[in-house]
């Protein structure tokens, strides 16, 4: 690993201006929009809710928990609107027990890279060589074509049969041009630790604690294991990270991930080869996916029983942090191996088959507003469909007022008067892909809020 040298941000003034701008925007927002609950700094400082109180089907919870226990689960936590609704521990585990994330830590690394970019310490368009020096035995020309973005998207073109886990220079060999193939490959990912440490001049544990321990209360630690880097934390710590992503990088009234373009890119398709992969995050709702164990493209979404906008940090032996903005839902599963593979996608789907009845989700492909009429009366005070959406979205409310669209920084994008007796159609073709908030407002009072993913 190269000597750690502290690099200063490229511009202090730009960052200061961004912070000031965000603060001014926040002051202009209706207070109810800002009042998204987040847990306090203490491990036990977390509000809870019952399944019934959030509109979930409490009678379906026992079947879910029985299945989790039968499949070697140690911890399961489910949040709604940031509050703990389900929390269960098995086989001697407790809320203060720690467990390894395995490859779910890849998604945490992606967030750390985004933090480093917003600080000006690196750009994902940088070549890996710029931060590591010569790190392969390939020709300089071949090596210089690999960027941090290729590492984030599993498209380095390196030969995984030689270097799946090994990061030594002798192991890292050229197979194809960067960006020409997608394959699940640990070595290029593992080297991101060295990139981050070189760019920041800090050990990765110090960097993680300073940025996410201090801001959201993340309580874990990176541990090197051979060539790999594994993160260990409590289930609640993992849920805190999931909540940060579900909120688009915001934590209460503080924007932790200010580089909103990066957050959007991280949680949407990063390339065409495997549309179900962002920046080290697995994405649901796409037409095809490539599983970690095979280079073949498979039809259909990653988890047919899950909402289309679900994004997942996933690791070996069934470590999952599943984030669903449209349902204000985050759930975490930690435990032993229920099925084989680097990332047991079949087990993730099996959990969703039992969780969907709990949260009242039925897979649907609503595209016609007539199909959705009456859903607000059935499912809540505000219903948005389809979600994810592309060119247009329909919003159904129970009362009059306005339908307001905000971006992840809380900036008002546009507003329409709510249509009574029929869904309100919103033209969103001009919006950039990403997460937005649709708020039903009466004056400056927010009556209800839903997230929508614009593709």
BAKOL-250941 format. One record per atom (N, C-alpha, C): x, y, z. Coordinates in steps of 0.02 Angstrom, whole numbers, padded with zeros to 5 digits, always signed. Atoms other than C-alpha are relative to their C-alpha. Layout:
BEGIN
XYZ...
END
This chain:
BEGIN
+00043-00060+00000+00000+00000+00000+00044+00062+00000-00041-00061+00001+00071+00174-00042-00002+00035+00067-00004-00039-00061+00124+00289+00098-00061+00046+00003+00059-00041-00008-00026+00381+00169+00020+00073+00006-00014-00072-00002-00013+00566+00130-00065+00037-00003+00062-00038-00004-00149+00687+00177-00008+00045-00060+00015-00045+00056-00229+00770+00026-00054+00048+00021+00049-00050-00018-00323+00930+00049-00055+00004-00053+00053-00009+00050-00490+00962-00033+00021+00049-00054-00020-00042+00056-00475+01044-00202-00026+00071+00008+00025-00067-00011-00582+01190-00148-00040+00003+00063+00037-00010-00062-00638+01247+00023-00060+00045-00011+00054-00049+00010-00743+01391-00042-00062-00032-00030+00058+00032+00031-00853+01280-00151-00039-00041+00051+00034+00040-00051-00890+01164-00006-00037+00045+00049+00032-00047-00047-00927+01311+00109-00063+00029-00031+00059-00029+00033-01045+01386-00020-00057-00051-00004+00051+00052+00003-01134+01219-00038-00035-00009+00067+00029+00007-00067-01160+01204+00149-00046+00059+00015+00042-00060-00013-01225+01384+00162-00063-00003-00041+00058+00004+00044-01340+01356+00013-00051-00050+00027+00045+00050-00027-01411+01197+00088-00035+00025+00062+00029-00026-00061-01439+01285+00254-00056+00050-00016+00051-00049+00018-01534+01428+00171-00062-00034-00029+00056+00037+00028-01640+01305+00073-00041-00031+00056+00034+00034-00055-01680+01209+00232-00044+00049+00039+00038-00048-00039-01738+01367+00321-00064+00021-00035+00059-00021+00037-01863+01401+00182-00052-00054-00006+00046+00055+00010-01946+01230+00190-00056-00001+00053+00051+00010-00052-02111+01191+00278+00028-00046+00054-00030+00037-00055-02064+01125+00450-00018-00074+00000+00015+00071-00001-02159+00960+00434+00043-00041-00046-00042+00037+00046-02051+00911+00285+00068-00014+00031-00065+00008-00032-01895+00935+00390-00001-00049+00057+00005+00038-00062-01960+00836+00536-00001-00076-00012-00006+00072+00009-01910+00664+00473+00039-00028+00060-00030+00026-00060-01871+00561+00625+00064-00039-00015-00060+00042+00000-01695+00491+00650+00017-00015+00072-00017+00018-00069-01631+00401+00805+00055+00045+00028-00052-00038-00033-01523+00490+00932+00067-00036-00004-00068+00026+00005-01337+00460+00951+00011-00063+00041-00009+00057-00044-01352+00332+01091-00028-00064-00031+00021+00063+00029-01369+00148+01046-00072-00016+00018+00068+00015-00021-01532+00136+01144-00049+00057-00012+00041-00059+00011-01598+00307+01093-00036-00005-00066+00034+00015+00063-01719+00244+00962-00074-00011+00015+00071+00008-00009-01907+00264+00953-00025-00063-00035+00029+00060+00029-02014+00112+00917-00073+00013-00019+00071-00002+00018-02185+00083+00839-00024-00072-00006+00028+00067+00009-02301-00066+00828-00019-00010-00073+00022+00012+00069-02343-00149+00662-00069+00030-00015+00067-00027+00011-02525-00100+00684+00000+00075-00007+00000-00073+00001-02484+00082+00717+00025+00030-00065-00025-00026+00064-02395+00099+00549-00037-00031-00059+00041+00028+00053-02528+00004+00452+00023-00066-00027-00022+00065+00021-02437-00161+00440-00047-00055+00026+00041+00057-00019-02520-00331+00456+00036-00039+00055-00035+00031-00056-02467-00389+00629-00008-00075+00002+00012+00072-00001-02542-00562+00605+00048-00038-00045-00048+00033+00045-02413-00598+00468+00071+00000+00028-00068-00005-00028-02263-00559+00580+00026-00067+00026-00027+00063-00026-02250-00729+00669+00027-00046-00054-00025+00043+00054-02231-00824+00504+00068+00024-00024-00064-00028+00020-02091-00705+00453+00055-00018+00051-00051+00012-00051-01999-00724+00619+00017-00074+00006-00013+00072-00002-02019-00913+00620+00046-00020-00057-00043+00016+00057-01943-00923+00447+00071+00025+00011-00067-00027-00014-01798-00811+00498+00037-00043+00050-00033+00042-00050-01761-00916+00651+00019-00067-00029-00014+00066+00029-01772-01078+00552+00057+00002-00050-00053-00006+00050-01644-01010+00427+00062+00033+00028-00064-00019-00031-01504-00972+00550+00010+00075+00008-00005-00072-00011-01543-00788+00573+00023+00015+00071-00020-00023-00066-01458-00699+00718-00034+00065+00019+00032-00065-00015-01535-00525+00703-00042+00022-00060+00043-00029+00052-01678-00444+00607-00030+00064+00029+00027-00065-00020-01728-00261+00618-00035+00030-00060+00037-00033+00053-01861-00173+00515-00023+00069+00024+00017-00069-00016-01887+00016+00515-00055+00025-00046+00048-00038+00040-02034+00120+00455+00003+00072+00022-00008-00071-00016-02012+00309+00446+00055+00009+00053-00058-00006-00045-01850+00281+00543-00009-00033+00067+00013+00031-00065-01932+00197+00693+00003-00076-00005-00004+00072-00001-01903+00017+00742-00070-00029+00010+00066+00031-00004-02061-00084+00707+00008-00074+00017-00014+00070-00017-01989-00261+00713+00073-00005+00018-00070+00012-00020-01831-00310+00807+00001-00067+00035-00001+00068-00027-01792-00492+00841+00071-00027-00001-00066+00031-00006-01636-00585+00899-00008-00073+00018+00005+00072-00009-01604-00771+00899+00068-00029+00021-00060+00038-00016-01478-00896+00966+00050+00040+00041-00044-00036-00045-01409-00787+01105+00022+00068-00022-00017-00067+00024-01394-00629+01001-00040+00053+00037+00034-00056-00032-01443-00458+01070+00014+00064-00040-00007-00062+00038-01452-00277+01013+00071+00026-00001-00069-00023-00002-01270-00248+01062+00049-00052-00029-00043+00051+00031-01204-00405+00973+00022+00024-00069-00025-00020+00066-01095-00374+00820+00006-00061-00045-00003+00053+00050-01090-00475+00660+00033+00028-00063-00035-00021+00061-00994-00470+00497-00049+00014-00056+00043-00017+00057-01072-00386+00345+00019-00040-00062-00027+00029+00062-00966-00483+00219-00007+00050-00057+00000-00045+00059-00999-00409+00046-00052+00056+00005+00043-00058-00010-01138-00296+00111+00043+00061+00016-00046-00056-00012-00988-00190+00163+00022+00035-00064-00016-00034+00064-00960-00154-00022-00042+00064-00007+00044-00058+00007-01110-00037-00017+00021+00056+00047-00027-00051-00046-01037+00053+00135+00062+00032-00031-00059-00028+00034-00874+00073+00038-00020+00049-00054+00023-00046+00052-00970+00151-00105-00020+00067+00029+00019-00063-00033-01042+00280+00015+00063+00039+00022-00062-00033-00021-00867+00317+00082+00036+00032-00059-00029-00029+00061-00803+00344-00095-00037+00064-00018+00039-00060+00014-00947+00467-00121+00018+00057+00047-00021-00051-00048-00897+00560+00038+00068+00028-00018-00066-00023+00020-00717+00568-00021-00003+00045-00061+00007-00042+00059-00772+00638-00188-00029+00068+00017+00030-00065-00017-00882+00773-00110+00049+00043+00039-00051-00038-00035-00733+00823-00002+00057+00022-00046-00052-00019+00046-00626+00842-00157+00064-00041+00006-00060+00041-00010-00506+00704-00106+00013-00045-00060-00007+00040+00060-00537+00604-00265-00059+00013-00045+00057+00002+00046-00649+00591-00417-00005-00071-00026+00006+00069+00023-00721+00427-00474+00023-00008-00072-00029+00004+00066-00657+00470-00647+00076-00005+00002-00072+00009-00008-00479+00463-00577+00020-00070-00019-00026+00067+00009-00373+00318-00633+00020-00028+00068-00021+00032-00062-00338+00193-00496+00075+00011+00012-00072-00011-00004-00153+00217-00533+00017+00067+00032-00013-00066-00028-00166+00400-00485+00005-00002+00076+00000+00004-00074-00194+00346-00304+00042-00057+00027-00037+00058-00024-00102+00180-00294+00069-00007-00030-00062+00014+00036+00046+00200-00410-00010-00063-00042+00007+00062+00039+00083+00046-00515-00025-00056+00044+00032+00049-00043-00032-00086-00443-00013-00067-00035+00006+00062+00038-00030-00221-00580+00065-00013-00037-00056+00015+00045+00094-00307-00695-00021+00009-00073+00022-00014+00067-00006-00253-00847+00042+00056-00029-00035-00058+00029+00062-00126-00969-00028+00064+00030+00023-00065-00027+00050+00055-00913-00063+00023-00036+00059-00022+00038-00074+00088-01053-00062-00036+00022+00058+00038-00023-00189-00052-00997-00021+00022+00071+00015-00018-00070-00176-00003-00813-00032+00069+00004+00024-00069-00003-00209+00182-00846-00072+00007-00023+00068-00004+00025-00377+00142-00925-00051-00019+00054+00046+00020-00054-00450+00075-00762-00009+00058+00048+00017-00056-00045-00539+00206-00656-00034-00026+00063+00037+00017-00061-00617+00209-00484-00072-00020-00017+00069+00017+00020-00786+00205-00570-00004-00073-00023+00000+00070+00020-00740+00038-00649+00002-00046+00061-00002+00039-00062-00699-00027-00474-00069-00002+00033+00065-00004-00032-00868+00032-00410-00054-00039-00037+00052+00030+00041-00965-00047-00553+00014-00072-00021-00021+00069+00017-00875-00217-00567+00013-00007-00075-00013+00002+00072-00819-00175-00744+00073+00014-00016-00071-00014+00011-00629-00168-00729+00029-00039-00059-00027+00042+00053-00604-00305-00859+00055-00047+00024-00053+00043-00026-00479-00394-00745-00023-00074+00002+00013+00072+00004-00467-00584-00748-00017-00027+00070+00022+00023-00065-00570-00645-00600+00022-00071+00015-00022+00068-00012-00511-00824-00624+00069-00003+00031-00067-00003-00028-00336-00770-00573-00001+00038+00066-00006-00046-00056-00372-00633-00447-00067+00014+00034+00064-00016-00031-00547-00653-00376+00009+00032+00069-00011-00028-00066-00482-00621-00202+00068+00031+00008-00069-00022-00008-00296-00588-00225+00011+00069-00029-00013-00069+00023-00242-00405-00237+00074+00012-00013-00071-00009+00015-00055-00435-00261+00008+00017-00074-00010-00021+00070+00015-00360-00421+00003-00059-00047-00008+00059+00043+00057-00532-00489-00067-00033-00015+00066+00031+00010-00127-00584-00472-00045+00041-00046+00047-00045+00034-00206-00434-00558+00018+00003-00074-00017+00008+00071-00210-00473-00744-00056+00024-00045+00047-00024+00051-00293-00400-00898-00036-00059-00033+00038+00049+00038-00433-00500-00979-00039+00034-00056+00040-00036+00049-00542-00371-01070+00005+00075+00014-00002-00072-00009-00555-00184-01094-00047+00021+00057+00045-00025-00052-00628-00090-00944-00066+00023-00029+00067-00020+00023-00815-00065-00963-00031-00047-00050+00026+00044+00052-00836-00208-01086-00034-00063+00027+00033+00059-00029-00894-00344-00965-00014+00014+00074+00017-00005-00072-00979-00355-00794+00011-00068+00031-00010+00062-00037-00921-00486-00671+00013+00016+00073-00008-00010-00072-00930-00499-00482+00072-00018+00018-00073+00008-00007-00747-00477-00433+00023+00036+00064-00018-00029-00064-00681-00450-00257+00063+00043-00001-00066-00033-00005-00502-00395-00291-00004+00075-00017+00003-00073+00014-00539-00227-00378-00038+00038+00054+00036-00032-00055-00666-00190-00241+00045+00008+00061-00042-00002-00060-00544-00233-00101+00052+00056-00005-00050-00052+00009-00418-00112-00175-00028+00070+00011+00029-00066-00015-00541+00031-00146+00020+00023+00069-00024-00020-00066-00484+00028+00035+00066+00038-00007-00064-00034+00010-00309+00073-00022-00009+00067-00035+00014-00064+00034-00379+00207-00138-00024+00052+00050+00026-00047-00049-00477+00286+00004+00053+00023+00049-00052-00018-00048-00331+00280+00124+00053+00044-00031-00049-00042+00035-00212+00353-00004-00028+00070-00012+00030-00065+00016-00333+00491-00052-00011+00043+00062+00017-00038-00060-00378+00540+00126+00059+00008+00048-00054+00000-00049-00216+00503+00218-00021-00027+00067+00026+00027-00063-00320+00413+00350-00011-00075-00007+00021+00069-00002-00345+00233+00401-00076-00003-00012+00070+00003+00019-00515+00174+00338-00046+00000+00061+00041-00003-00060-00580+00148+00515-00007+00071+00027+00003-00070-00022-00535+00326+00563-00045+00041-00047+00040-00038+00049-00613+00391+00402-00074-00015+00009+00070+00019-00008-00775+00293+00427-00029+00029+00064+00025-00025-00064-00792+00343+00610-00010+00075-00001+00004-00073+00002-00759+00527+00575-00059+00024-00042+00052-00023+00045-00887+00538+00434-00069-00028+00018+00065+00032-00012-01024+00414+00483-00011-00018+00072+00009+00012-00071-00991+00372+00664-00025+00063+00035+00018-00063-00032-01003+00555+00713-00068+00026-00023+00061-00029+00028-01150+00598+00599-00062-00042+00011+00060+00042-00005-01267+00447+00604+00005-00052+00056-00007+00047-00055-01199+00345+00749+00019-00070-00022-00022+00066+00024-01129+00202+00643+00052-00027+00049-00038+00024-00058-01048+00088+00772+00049-00056-00016-00038+00058+00019-00941-00035+00675+00075+00010-00009-00073-00002+00010-00762-00075+00628+00018-00044-00059-00028+00039+00055-00669-00133+00473+00053-00048+00026-00050+00049-00020-00567-00292+00495+00027-00033-00064-00031+00032+00058-00443-00355+00365+00001-00075+00010+00000+00073-00003-00459-00541+00326+00031-00024-00066-00035+00016+00061-00329-00598+00201+00003+00062-00044+00002-00058+00044-00351-00484+00051-00066+00039+00006+00066-00030-00006-00530-00442+00100-00004+00051+00057+00015-00048-00053-00599-00301+00208-00073-00010+00020+00068+00013-00023-00752-00346+00312-00018+00049+00055+00025-00046-00051-00858-00228+00415-00043-00039+00050+00038+00030-00054-00930-00281+00583-00039+00055+00037+00039-00048-00039-01071-00191+00674-00059-00036+00031+00065+00025-00023-01233-00216+00768-00051+00005-00056+00054-00005+00049-01394-00241+00672-00028+00071-00001+00023-00069-00002-01448-00069+00731+00048+00047-00037-00048-00041+00037-01287+00005+00662-00012-00007-00075+00014+00010+00070-01324-00073+00493-00065+00035-00020+00064-00034+00015-01502-00004+00503+00010+00075-00006-00014-00071+00005-01433+00170+00533+00028+00017-00070-00027-00013+00067-01332+00158+00372-00055-00006-00053+00055+00008+00047-01484+00093+00278-00047+00060+00000+00044-00058-00005-01588+00238+00343+00031+00061-00034-00034-00055+00034-01458+00362+00281-00011-00004-00076+00009+00009+00072-01473+00289+00106-00073+00009-00019+00072-00008+00014-01663+00279+00115-00020+00073-00002+00015-00072-00002-01665+00465+00154+00040+00040-00052-00036-00035+00053-01557+00505+00003+00063+00035+00023-00061-00030-00026-01403+00547+00107-00012+00051+00054+00017-00047-00053-01495+00654+00235-00006-00036+00067+00009+00026-00067-01494+00628+00423-00035+00054+00041+00039-00054-00032-01633+00730+00502+00004+00062-00045-00007-00062+00037-01600+00909+00449+00070+00011-00027-00069-00005+00024-01418+00874+00404+00009-00043-00062-00015+00039+00060-01365+00821+00230+00072-00026+00007-00065+00031-00008-01222+00699+00255+00033-00011-00068-00025+00010+00068-01202+00650+00072-00025+00057-00043+00021-00059+00036-01209+00819-00011+00006-00008-00076-00008+00013+00071-01155+00751-00181-00060-00041-00024+00062+00035+00016-01333+00709-00233+00004-00036-00067-00009+00035+00064-01280+00663-00410+00032-00067+00011-00032+00064-00015-01168+00529-00338-00049-00048+00033+00050+00043-00033-01306+00463-00224-00048-00029-00051+00046+00023+00053-01421+00451-00375+00034-00054-00042-00035+00049+00041-01289+00361-00479+00014-00065+00038-00016+00058-00042-01247+00244-00334-00058-00049+00004+00059+00041-00011-01425+00180-00321-00045-00007-00061+00034+00011+00063-01476+00174-00504+00048-00038-00046-00045+00039+00043-01408+00067-00648+00062+00040-00021-00063-00035+00013-01224+00112-00671+00028-00016-00069-00023+00021+00066-01200+00025-00839-00055-00044-00030+00052+00039+00034-01300-00073-00968+00011-00075+00004-00015+00071-00001-01214-00241-00943-00040-00037+00052+00040+00027-00055-01298-00276-00776-00040+00057+00030+00039-00057-00024-01437-00148-00748-00020-00006+00073+00019+00010-00070-01469-00223-00576+00058+00015+00048-00057-00016-00042-01305-00153-00509+00017+00074-00008-00019-00071+00000-01265+00026-00459+00074+00006+00016-00068-00002-00026-01106+00075-00368+00003-00044+00062-00006+00050-00054-01082-00083-00263-00066-00008+00039+00067+00013-00027-01271-00087-00228-00038-00043-00051+00045+00039+00042-01393-00217-00296-00066+00037-00006+00060-00038+00015-01548-00143-00377-00057-00046-00022+00058+00039+00021-01721-00218-00392-00036+00037-00057+00044-00033+00048-01851-00181-00525+00026+00007-00070-00028-00005+00067-01741-00202-00678-00022-00060-00042+00024+00053+00045-01777-00311-00830+00044-00061+00001-00047+00057-00002-01622-00421-00810+00049+00011+00057-00054-00006-00049-01484-00458-00685+00051-00055-00012-00054+00050+00002-01318-00550-00678+00015-00019+00072-00013+00023-00068-01297-00655-00522+00076-00003+00012-00072+00001-00014-01128-00655-00433+00035-00064-00022-00031+00064+00014-01097-00840-00469+00005-00016-00074+00003+00017+00071-01126-00833-00657+00003+00062-00043-00002-00059+00044-01086-00715-00802-00062+00006-00044+00059-00001+00043-01253-00755-00884-00051+00050+00024+00053-00047-00016-01388-00622-00890-00066-00037+00007+00063+00035-00014-01551-00683-00813-00059+00049-00008+00057-00044+00008-01724-00613-00853-00035+00015+00066+00040-00017-00058-01830-00523-00726+00038+00038+00053-00032-00038-00054-01796-00422-00568+00035-00045+00050-00038+00036-00051-01681-00474-00427-00047-00033+00050+00047+00026-00050-01826-00498-00304-00071+00016-00024+00067-00014+00027-01997-00513-00389-00051+00017+00054+00048-00013-00053-02086-00505-00220+00011+00066+00035-00017-00063-00032-02005-00339-00172-00021+00059-00044+00014-00060+00040-02053-00162-00226+00057+00014-00049-00049-00009+00053-01964-00110-00384+00057+00047+00019-00052-00049-00017-01867+00031-00301+00046-00024+00056-00043+00026-00053-01784-00082-00171+00073-00002-00024-00072+00007+00012-01594-00068-00165+00029-00038+00059-00021+00049-00051-01493-00196-00068+00076-00002+00006-00068+00017-00017-01325-00208+00016-00001-00074+00020+00008+00072-00009-01297-00396+00010+00067-00034+00006-00062+00036-00010-01164-00515+00072-00011-00074+00012+00001+00072-00009-01122-00697+00093-00037-00019+00064+00037+00027-00057-01224-00803+00213-00062+00041+00018+00063-00034-00010-01373-00688+00193+00002+00062+00042-00002-00065-00034-01316-00521+00261-00033+00051-00047+00038-00046+00043-01441-00393+00194-00016+00065+00036+00028-00065-00020-01478-00208+00214-00044+00020-00059+00047-00012+00054-01634-00183+00108-00034+00068+00011+00024-00069-00005-01690-00004+00074-00055+00011-00052+00057-00010+00045-01861+00039+00000-00030+00069+00011+00026-00069-00011-01894+00227-00015-00075+00007-00007+00072-00009+00012-02071+00206-00081-00042-00022+00060+00036+00023-00059-02122+00120+00082+00032+00025+00064-00035-00026-00058-02008+00218+00199+00025-00057+00044-00017+00063-00033-01938+00047+00243+00075-00014-00006-00068+00027-00002-01766-00017+00294-00003-00064+00041-00005+00060-00042-01735-00195+00352+00069-00030-00006-00066+00029-00006-01578-00285+00407-00006-00072+00023-00003+00070-00023-01545-00471+00419+00074-00018+00007-00068+00026-00012-01385-00544+00495-00005-00072+00024+00002+00068-00024-01344-00726+00523+00044-00047-00039-00039+00052+00032-01269-00889+00464-00029-00017-00068+00014+00014+00069-01277-00966+00293-00063-00042-00010+00059+00040+00014-01453-01019+00239+00003-00033-00069-00008+00027+00067-01398-01053+00059+00068+00021-00026-00068-00011+00025-01241-01052-00046+00006+00064-00040-00013-00056+00045-01159-00918-00151+00029+00060+00034-00029-00061-00025-01069-00753-00133-00054+00046+00028+00057-00040-00021-01236-00663-00119-00063-00042-00013+00057+00046+00010-01386-00779-00091-00064+00038-00019+00058-00038+00023-01514-00686-00196-00065-00039+00009+00061+00039-00009-01636-00831-00181-00027+00007+00072+00021-00008-00069-01638-00811+00008-00030+00069+00012+00028-00068-00004-01667-00624-00008-00072+00001-00025+00068+00005+00027-01819-00661-00116-00046-00037+00048+00041+00039-00047-01881-00790+00011-00021+00042+00060+00019-00045-00055-01876-00661+00150-00054+00048-00023+00050-00047+00025-01973-00539+00041-00068-00033-00009+00064+00035+00007-02106-00671+00007-00039+00000+00065+00033+00000-00066-02143-00669+00194-00006+00070+00030+00004-00069-00024-02111-00484+00225-00053+00040-00036+00049-00038+00039-02223-00419+00085-00070-00002+00032+00066+00000-00033-02384-00478+00174+00000+00041+00064-00004-00039-00062-02323-00392+00333-00011+00074-00016+00005-00072+00015-02305-00221+00252-00058+00016-00047+00058-00011+00043-02458-00246+00141+00017+00015-00071-00021-00012+00069-02364-00247-00023-00019-00058-00044+00016+00049+00052-02431-00338-00175+00033+00022-00064-00033-00021+00062-02322-00336-00331-00050+00022-00052+00046-00028+00049-02405-00229-00463+00039+00039-00052-00031-00039+00054-02364-00144-00627-00050+00052-00024+00050-00050+00018-02492-00004-00623+00029+00051-00048-00020-00051+00048-02473+00106-00777-00059+00045-00019+00060-00037+00018-02652+00164-00801-00031+00030+00063+00028-00030-00060-02725+00288-00677-00067-00031+00019+00064+00031-00017-02893+00200-00689+00010-00062+00042-00014+00059-00040-02813+00042-00618+00013+00018+00073-00019-00019-00067-02753+00139-00467-00054+00037+00038+00052-00039-00034-02914+00231-00427-00024-00037+00063+00023+00029-00062-02964+00201-00247+00055-00029+00043-00054+00030-00039-02793+00139-00190+00018+00043+00060-00015-00042-00058-02769+00290-00077-00047-00016+00058+00048+00017-00053-02926+00242+00018+00019-00066+00032-00017+00065-00026-02861+00064+00035+00067+00001+00038-00069+00007-00024-02676+00095+00071+00024+00060+00041-00024-00057-00039-02664+00266+00154-00023+00065-00029+00024-00066+00019-02690+00452+00138+00031+00025-00064-00035-00022+00061-02571+00467-00010+00027-00061-00036-00026+00056+00039-02534+00343-00148+00031+00027-00064-00038-00022+00058-02406+00364-00288+00013-00061-00044-00012+00057+00044-02395+00250-00440+00008+00025-00072-00043+00056-00019-02306+00182-00535+00061+00026+00038-00060-00018-00038-02151+00181-00426+00048-00059-00001-00031-00057+00035-02016+00184-00497-00042+00023-00059+00037-00031+00055-02081+00300-00631+00049+00031-00050-00043-00030+00052-02013+00371-00794-00028+00067-00023+00023-00062+00030-02113+00500-00891-00056+00034+00040+00056-00028-00037-02265+00523-00779-00016-00043+00060+00019+00035-00061-02334+00476-00610-00068+00027+00021+00065-00021-00024-02508+00482-00533+00000+00000+00076+00002-00008-00072-02542+00541-00356-00074+00004+00020+00070+00000-00023-02704+00503-00265-00002+00021+00073+00007-00026-00068-02757+00598-00109-00072-00007+00022+00068+00005-00028-02907+00593+00006-00034+00068+00005+00028-00066-00008-02930+00781+00014+00034+00048-00047-00029-00051+00042-02891+00943-00076+00067+00024+00025-00065-00026-00017-02734+01046-00065+00046-00001-00060-00049+00000+00053-02575+01039-00166+00043-00062+00003-00049+00054+00005-02459+00902-00225+00066+00033-00019-00063-00035+00009-02280+00963-00209+00056-00052-00007-00057+00045+00012-02123+00877-00276+00063+00035+00026-00064-00025-00027-01958+00902-00180+00055-00047-00021-00058+00043+00011-01784+00839-00221+00029-00022+00067-00027+00028-00062-01673+00750-00093+00031+00053+00045-00025-00054-00042-01604+00916-00032-00057+00041+00030+00057-00037-00027-01780+00973+00010-00019+00061-00040+00017-00057+00043-01791+01097-00134-00064-00014-00039+00063+00009+00036-01963+01122-00208+00014+00000-00075-00011+00006+00072-01961+01064-00390-00060+00028-00038+00060-00030+00029-02141+01099-00440-00060-00020+00041+00061+00010-00040-02319+01099-00373-00060-00004-00046+00063+00005+00036-02490+01048-00438-00057-00001+00051+00059+00004-00042-02663+01070-00363-00027-00072-00001+00027+00068-00003-02731+00902-00303-00068-00004-00033+00063+00011+00034-02872+00835-00410-00045-00043+00044+00046+00038-00042-03021+00780-00307-00041-00049-00042+00040+00049+00035-03110+00621-00359+00036-00037-00055-00039+00033+00052-02971+00568-00478+00074+00009+00016-00072-00007-00012-02782+00540-00477+00026+00065-00033-00034-00059+00028-02674+00694-00505+00059-00023-00041-00054+00022+00044-02560+00667-00654+00058+00051+00003-00059-00043-00001-02382+00735-00641+00046-00019-00057-00049+00011+00054-02267+00754-00791+00070+00006+00031-00066+00000-00031-02094+00705-00728+00055-00015-00051-00048+00017+00052-02007+00678-00895+00062+00044+00003-00057-00047-00001-01895+00830-00863+00045-00011+00061-00039+00010-00060-01831+00766-00695+00059-00047-00012-00057+00045+00003-01659+00688-00678-00016-00063+00040+00011+00062-00039-01657+00506-00617+00022+00010+00073-00018-00005-00071-01655+00490-00428-00062-00006+00043+00054+00003-00049-01761+00493-00271-00029+00070+00011+00035-00062-00013-01891+00630-00247-00054-00013+00053+00054+00005-00049-02021+00665-00113-00062+00034-00029+00064-00028+00020-02203+00693-00159-00040+00012+00064+00032-00020-00062-02293+00788-00022-00070+00028-00014+00067-00028+00003-02479+00820-00002-00004+00055+00053-00002-00056-00045-02489+00993+00074-00065+00040-00001+00054-00049-00006-02624+01110+00137+00032+00063+00027-00039-00058-00020-02543+01280+00141+00072-00021+00011-00068+00020-00017-02376+01252+00229+00002-00063+00044+00004+00060-00041-02435+01097+00323+00003-00062-00043-00006+00062+00037-02380+00927+00258-00049-00051+00029+00050+00049-00022-02524+00801+00267+00026-00071-00007-00028+00067+00012-02431+00651+00197+00058+00006-00048-00059-00002+00043-02269+00609+00108+00016-00070-00025-00023+00063+00029-02209+00472-00008+00063+00013-00042-00058-00003+00044-02044+00439-00094-00018-00030-00068+00008+00029+00067-02038+00406-00281+00069-00002-00033-00062+00007+00036-01893+00343-00384-00013+00015-00074+00006-00019+00071-01877+00428-00554+00057-00033-00038-00051+00035+00039-01786+00322-00681+00020+00038-00063
END
